[in-house]
């Protein structure tokens, strides 16, 4: 038992502090199983006052910690390596829901899909919809600035958060607000997407979105991936802004159709596009007809329209459960999350296919084609050393190709541990120093989620004497 354990037990109760190795097994990884780290202990506050007391106790002991929500992250960002894991899933109350103002205030452990379920009777929903929305939590969405298929039209988490109550790593409680005319720097915007390195959310107020009058979902299938990518460019160039525009290739289709999430995708297609248009009922049929015509002009073999809500839900289940379906292919999965200009999609997909063939690995592509957010995935057996080496070499080349094409290394999964090696390829030393300086504003002792996002060895200021950084 660590010296910190008894104090934390006094705050949250014996049942909510775990210290035995067997109890901590479930917290050694997130949804990216290839990365594993063992926490020293785990503590789970069940109320706001408990959360604040826990953070202050950690500060008094000088103890580093990692905040964790549902563990659905895909970058190793919520792994605690020999430090305290601060679990937030018990903080799951919807504190207020105001249909007139179209806002909700929630604790960090509220599950994304449950917020939309609570808002549904009022004709509202919470727009950011990560594929893991049935399990992921709002606090984790804020930490990662999560997106989802519908972020093409509706934006990512950043666009829907109005206010957050935050517990800084030293235990101070602050409110970060974004009024329409709020003066000063946008500290809330800086906090969203900070991956747990700036502090812990105690509650967050989000904007709710009115349900559209009508929704039309189309599935177009193609005989080549390049044709599907070309259709994506044609749709956007035509000035049509779909609510979602998703691409899946044949290996992904095969994994989905062989699983319990089978959606009726054509197994012999090289790729499918899942396109959704929504909004006012008037004119929406014209938008859907234009999308179909553009897909056919790009070489679509067929275009089908969901005829009822059940069919629409089935088509979306296949897309949102694609990562889980790959568990039938192999026991482990590497998931990447690069963003490239839409105009380079077809070229990059050809490059990715060549990289997979050269390294003899199976790359499954499923991604947000509308905004160029690629998710190349490789199912593999991590216990096979040769295969694991080939997989990681392939992914390194994929990320290098995306950077060279004018892209970046993450669109929604975060840097965490997984993307840390790529940061110095993407940013200059001065830019990394600026990131470190911003982190120091919130957490000068670097106790919150240590070792994540920015390579510490690259930050010149971090190597200065502690007194030079204002530390004791």
C-alpha positions in Angstrom: 0.0 0.0 0.0 1.4 3.4 -1.0 1.5 6.3 1.6 -1.1 8.0 -0.5 -3.6 5.1 -0.4 -5.0 5.6 3.1 -5.6 9.3 2.6 -7.5 8.6 -0.7 -9.5 5.9 1.0 -10.7 8.4 3.6 -11.9 10.7 0.8 -13.7 8.2 -1.5 -14.1 5.0 0.6 -12.2 1.8 0.6 -14.1 0.3 -2.4 -13.0 3.1 -4.7 -9.2 2.9 -4.3 -7.5 0.0 -6.1 -3.9 -0.9 -5.3 -3.4 -4.7 -6.0 -1.9 -5.5 -9.4 -4.8 -7.9 -10.1 -7.3 -5.1 -9.5 -5.4 -2.7 -11.9 -5.2 -5.1 -14.9 -8.2 -3.5 -16.6 -6.5 -0.1 -16.5 -3.2 -1.2 -18.1 -4.4 -0.2 -21.6 -7.0 1.8 -23.4 -8.8 0.9 -26.7 -5.3 0.7 -28.4 -4.2 -2.6 -26.9 -0.7 -2.6 -28.2 0.3 0.0 -25.6 0.3 -1.1 -21.9 1.3 0.8 -18.8 0.7 -0.2 -15.1 -0.7 2.4 -12.7 0.6 2.6 -9.2 -3.0 2.8 -7.9 -6.4 3.9 -9.1 -8.9 6.2 -7.3 -12.5 6.9 -8.3 -14.2 9.9 -6.8 -18.0 9.8 -6.9 -18.9 13.5 -6.3 -17.5 16.9 -7.2 -16.2 17.5 -3.6 -14.4 14.2 -3.7 -12.8 15.0 -7.0 -11.5 18.3 -5.7 -10.3 16.7 -2.4 -8.5 13.9 -4.4 -6.7 16.4 -6.7 -5.6 18.5 -3.7 -4.3 15.4 -1.9 -2.3 14.4 -4.9 -0.9 17.9 -5.0 0.0 17.8 -1.3 2.0 14.6 -2.0 3.5 16.0 -5.2 2.0 12.9 -6.9 1.7 12.8 -10.7 -1.7 11.5 -12.0 -3.6 10.6 -15.2 -7.3 11.4 -15.5 -9.3 8.6 -17.3 -12.8 8.4 -18.5 -14.2 5.3 -20.2 -10.8 4.1 -21.6 -12.0 4.2 -25.2 -9.1 6.4 -26.3 -6.9 5.3 -29.2 -3.6 6.9 -28.5 -2.5 5.6 -25.1 -3.3 9.1 -23.7 -5.0 7.9 -20.5 -2.4 5.3 -19.5 -0.8 5.8 -16.1 2.8 4.6 -16.0 3.6 3.9 -12.3 1.5 6.9 -11.2 -2.0 7.4 -9.9 -4.9 6.8 -12.2 -7.8 9.2 -11.5 -11.0 7.6 -12.8 -13.9 9.8 -13.6 -16.6 7.4 -14.7 -18.6 7.6 -11.4 -19.2 11.3 -12.0 -22.1 10.7 -14.4 -24.9 13.1 -13.5 -26.6 15.4 -16.0 -26.7 18.4 -13.7 -29.0 20.6 -15.9 -30.8 20.4 -19.3 -32.3 23.6 -20.6 -34.3 23.0 -23.8 -35.1 26.7 -24.2 -31.4 27.7 -24.1 -30.4 24.5 -25.8 -27.7 23.7 -23.3 -26.8 20.9 -20.9 -24.4 20.9 -17.9 -22.9 17.5 -17.2 -20.3 15.8 -15.1 -17.3 14.3 -17.0 -18.4 10.7 -16.7 -21.7 11.2 -18.6 -21.7 8.9 -21.6 -21.9 10.7 -25.0 -24.9 8.8 -26.3 -26.8 9.1 -23.0 -26.7 12.9 -23.3 -28.4 12.7 -26.7 -30.9 10.2 -25.3 -31.8 12.7 -22.5 -32.1 15.6 -25.0 -34.2 13.6 -27.6 -37.6 14.3 -26.0 -37.0 18.0 -26.6 -36.1 17.5 -30.3 -32.4 18.1 -29.5 -29.2 16.1 -29.6 -25.5 16.4 -28.8 -23.8 16.7 -32.2 -20.2 15.3 -31.7 -20.6 11.6 -32.2 -17.4 9.6 -32.0 -17.7 6.0 -33.1 -17.4 5.0 -29.5 -20.3 7.2 -28.4 -22.1 4.3 -26.8 -19.3 4.1 -24.2 -17.1 7.2 -24.4 -17.7 10.1 -21.9 -18.0 13.8 -22.3 -14.9 14.4 -20.1 -12.8 12.3 -22.4 -14.4 14.0 -25.5 -13.3 17.3 -24.1 -9.8 16.1 -23.3 -9.3 14.8 -26.9 -11.5 17.3 -28.7 -13.3 14.4 -30.2 -15.1 14.5 -33.5 -17.0 11.7 -35.2 -18.7 11.1 -38.6 -21.0 14.1 -38.3 -18.2 16.6 -37.5 -17.9 17.4 -41.2 -21.1 19.6 -41.0 -21.5 20.1 -37.2 -17.9 20.5 -36.0 -15.9 18.8 -33.2 -16.2 19.1 -29.4 -14.6 22.5 -29.4 -17.5 23.9 -31.3 -20.1 22.7 -28.8 -18.5 23.5 -25.4 -19.6 26.8 -23.8 -18.1 26.5 -20.3 -16.1 24.2 -18.1 -15.4 24.0 -14.4 -11.8 22.7 -14.1 -9.7 21.5 -11.2 -6.2 22.5 -11.9 -3.4 20.1 -10.9 -2.6 22.2 -7.7 -6.3 21.8 -6.6 -7.5 25.3 -7.6 -11.0 25.3 -9.1 -11.5 27.7 -12.0 -14.2 28.4 -14.5 -13.3 28.6 -18.2 -16.0 30.4 -20.1 -16.6 31.2 -23.7 -19.3 33.9 -23.9 -20.2 35.3 -27.3 -18.3 38.4 -26.5 -16.0 37.1 -23.7 -12.8 39.3 -23.5 -9.3 38.0 -23.2 -7.6 34.8 -24.4 -9.7 31.7 -25.2 -8.4 29.6 -22.3 -11.4 27.2 -22.7 -10.3 26.6 -26.3 -6.8 25.9 -25.1 -8.1 23.4 -22.5 -10.2 21.5 -24.9 -8.0 19.0 -26.6 -5.2 19.3 -24.0 -5.4 15.6 -23.4 -5.5 15.8 -19.6 -2.3 17.8 -19.4 -3.9 21.0 -18.1 -6.2 19.7 -15.4 -9.4 17.8 -14.8 -13.0 18.6 -15.8 -15.5 18.8 -12.9 -18.4 19.8 -15.1 -19.0 21.1 -18.6 -21.8 23.0 -20.3 -22.4 22.1 -23.9 -24.6 23.3 -26.7 -27.4 21.1 -27.9 -28.4 21.0 -31.5 -32.0 20.9 -32.9 -32.8 17.6 -34.7 -33.0 18.1 -38.5 -36.4 18.0 -40.1 -35.3 15.2 -42.3 -32.3 12.9 -42.9 -31.4 10.9 -46.0 -28.6 8.3 -45.9 -27.1 6.9 -49.0 -24.6 4.0 -49.6 -22.6 4.1 -52.8 -20.3 1.2 -53.8 -17.3 1.4 -56.1 -15.0 -1.0 -57.9 -11.9 1.0 -56.9 -10.9 3.0 -53.8 -9.6 5.8 -56.0 -13.1 6.2 -57.5 -14.7 6.5 -54.0 -12.1 9.1 -53.1 -12.8 11.0 -56.4 -16.5 11.0 -55.5 -15.7 12.6 -52.2 -13.9 15.4 -53.9 -16.7 15.9 -56.4 -19.3 16.2 -53.7 -17.4 18.8 -51.7 -16.4 20.7 -54.9 -20.1 20.9 -55.9 -20.8 22.9 -52.8 -22.8 20.2 -51.0 -22.0 19.9 -47.3 -23.2 16.5 -46.2 -23.8 15.8 -42.5 -21.4 12.9 -42.9 -19.2 11.4 -45.7 -17.5 8.2 -44.7 -15.3 5.8 -46.7 -14.7 2.1 -46.0 -12.5 -0.2 -48.1 -12.9 -3.9 -48.9 -10.9 -5.3 -46.0 -13.0 -3.2 -43.6 -16.2 -4.3 -45.4 -15.3 -7.9 -45.1 -14.5 -7.5 -41.4 -17.9 -5.8 -40.7 -19.9 -8.2 -42.8 -18.4 -11.2 -41.1 -19.3 -9.8 -37.6 -22.4 -9.4 -35.6 -22.4 -5.8 -36.9 -23.2 -6.8 -40.5 -24.8 -3.9 -42.3 -25.5 -5.3 -45.7 -22.5 -3.7 -47.4 -21.6 -5.4 -50.7 -18.7 -7.7 -50.0 -17.4 -7.5 -53.5 -17.0 -3.7 -53.5 -13.6 -2.2 -53.4 -15.0 0.6 -51.3 -18.2 2.1 -50.2 -19.2 5.7 -49.3 -21.7 6.3 -46.6 -23.2 9.8 -47.3 -25.8 11.5 -45.1 -27.6 14.8 -45.9 -29.9 16.4 -43.5 -31.7 19.7 -42.8 -35.0 21.3 -43.9 -37.2 18.8 -45.7 -37.7 21.2 -48.6 -34.9 20.6 -51.1 -33.3 17.7 -49.4 -34.3 15.3 -52.1 -32.5 17.5 -54.6 -29.3 17.3 -52.5 -29.6 13.5 -52.3 -30.2 13.2 -56.0 -27.1 15.4 -56.7 -25.0 13.2 -54.4 -26.1 10.1 -56.2 -25.4 11.7 -59.6 -21.9 12.8 -58.5 -21.1 9.3 -57.2 -22.3 7.7 -60.4 -20.2 10.1 -62.4 -17.2 9.1 -60.4 -17.8 5.5 -61.2 -20.2 4.2 -58.5 -21.6 0.8 -59.4 -24.7 1.4 -57.4 -26.2 3.9 -55.0 -28.9 2.8 -52.4 -30.9 5.0 -50.1 -32.0 3.9 -46.7 -35.8 3.6 -46.8 -36.5 3.8 -43.0 -34.9 4.6 -39.7 -34.0 1.0 -39.0 -32.1 0.6 -42.3 -30.3 3.9 -41.7 -29.3 2.7 -38.2 -28.1 -0.5 -39.6 -25.9 1.2 -42.1 -24.4 3.4 -39.4 -23.9 0.5 -37.0 -21.6 -1.1 -39.5 -19.5 2.0 -39.8 -19.4 2.8 -36.1 -18.6 -0.7 -35.0 -15.9 -1.3 -37.7 -13.0 -1.1 -35.3 -14.7 -3.7 -33.0 -15.4 -5.9 -36.0 -11.7 -6.1 -36.8 -11.3 -8.2 -33.6 -12.5 -11.1 -35.7 -9.5 -10.7 -38.0 -6.7 -10.6 -35.4 -6.3 -10.1 -31.6 -4.6 -6.7 -31.8 -5.1 -3.6 -33.8 -3.0 -0.6 -34.7 -5.2 2.4 -35.4 -3.8 5.6 -37.0 -5.4 9.0 -37.3 -3.8 11.2 -39.9 -5.4 14.1 -41.7 -4.5 15.0 -45.3 -5.8 17.5 -47.8 -8.9 16.1 -49.5 -7.3 16.6 -52.9 -4.5 14.2 -51.9 -6.8 11.4 -50.7 -6.7 9.2 -53.8 -2.9 9.5 -54.0 -2.4 8.7 -50.3 -4.7 5.7 -50.4 -2.6 4.3 -53.3 0.6 5.0 -51.2 -0.9 3.3 -48.2 -1.8 0.2 -50.2 1.8 0.0 -51.5 3.2 0.3 -48.0 1.0 -2.5 -46.8 2.0 -4.8 -49.7 5.7 -4.1 -49.2 5.5 -4.9 -45.5 3.1 -7.8 -46.0 0.5 -6.4 -43.6 -3.3 -6.0 -44.1 -4.3 -2.4 -43.9 -8.0 -1.7 -43.4 -9.1 1.9 -44.2 -12.2 3.4 -42.6 -12.3 7.2 -42.3 -14.0 10.5 -42.4 -13.4 11.2 -46.1 -15.2 14.5 -46.1 -12.6 16.2 -44.0 -9.6 14.1 -45.0 -9.3 12.3 -41.6 -7.7 8.9 -42.4 -7.9 5.9 -40.1 -5.6 3.2 -41.6 -5.9 0.2 -39.3 -3.8 -3.0 -39.2 -5.1 -6.1 -37.4 -2.2 -8.2 -36.2 -0.9 -10.5 -33.5 1.3 -8.6 -31.1 2.8 -11.8 -29.8 4.4 -12.5 -33.2 7.6 -10.4 -33.1 8.2 -10.4 -36.8 4.7 -9.4 -37.7 4.6 -6.7 -35.0 7.9 -5.2 -36.4 6.4 -5.1 -39.9 3.2 -3.5 -38.7 5.0 -0.7 -36.8 7.4 -0.1 -39.7 4.4 0.2 -42.0 2.6 2.6 -39.8 5.7 4.7 -39.5 5.8 5.0 -43.3 2.1 5.8 -43.5 2.5 8.7 -41.0 5.6 10.0 -42.8 3.7 9.9 -46.1 0.7 11.8 -44.6 3.1 14.5 -43.2 4.9 14.8 -46.5 1.5 15.3 -48.3 0.9 18.4 -46.2 -1.1 16.6 -43.5 -0.9 16.2 -39.8 -0.7 13.3 -37.3 -4.0 13.3 -35.6 -7.5 14.6 -36.3 -9.4 13.4 -33.2 -7.6 10.5 -31.4 -4.9 12.8 -29.9 -1.1 12.5 -29.5 -1.0 10.6 -26.2 1.9 8.1 -26.3 1.3 6.7 -29.7 2.0 9.8 -31.8 4.7 11.2 -29.5 7.6 10.1 -31.9 6.1 12.1 -34.7 5.8 15.5 -33.0 9.4 16.5 -33.8 8.8 15.7 -37.5 5.8 18.0 -37.6 6.8 20.9 -35.3 9.9 23.1 -34.9 11.8 23.3 -31.6 10.4 26.8 -31.1 6.8 25.6 -31.5 7.3 22.7 -29.1 8.8 25.1 -26.6 5.6 27.3 -27.0 3.5 24.2 -26.2 5.6 23.5 -23.1 5.2 27.1 -22.0 1.4 26.9 -22.4 1.4 23.7 -20.4 3.3 25.4 -17.6 0.6 28.0 -17.2 -1.8 25.3 -16.1 0.6 22.7 -14.6 4.2 24.1 -14.0 5.2 20.9 -12.1 4.1 18.7 -15.0 2.2 16.3 -12.8 -1.0 16.0 -14.9 -0.6 13.2 -17.5 3.2 13.2 -17.4 5.1 12.2 -20.5 2.3 12.7 -23.0 1.7 14.9 -26.1 5.0 16.9 -26.2 8.4 15.1 -26.0 9.8 16.6 -22.8 13.4 16.2 -24.0 12.6 18.6 -26.9 11.5 21.5 -24.6 14.6 23.6 -23.9 12.9 25.6 -21.1 12.0 22.4 -19.3 15.7 21.6 -18.8 16.3 24.9 -17.0 16.9 24.9 -13.3 13.6 24.7 -11.4 14.0 28.2 -10.0 14.2 29.5 -13.5 10.8 28.0 -14.2 9.3 29.5 -11.0 9.3 26.2 -9.1 10.6 25.7 -5.6 
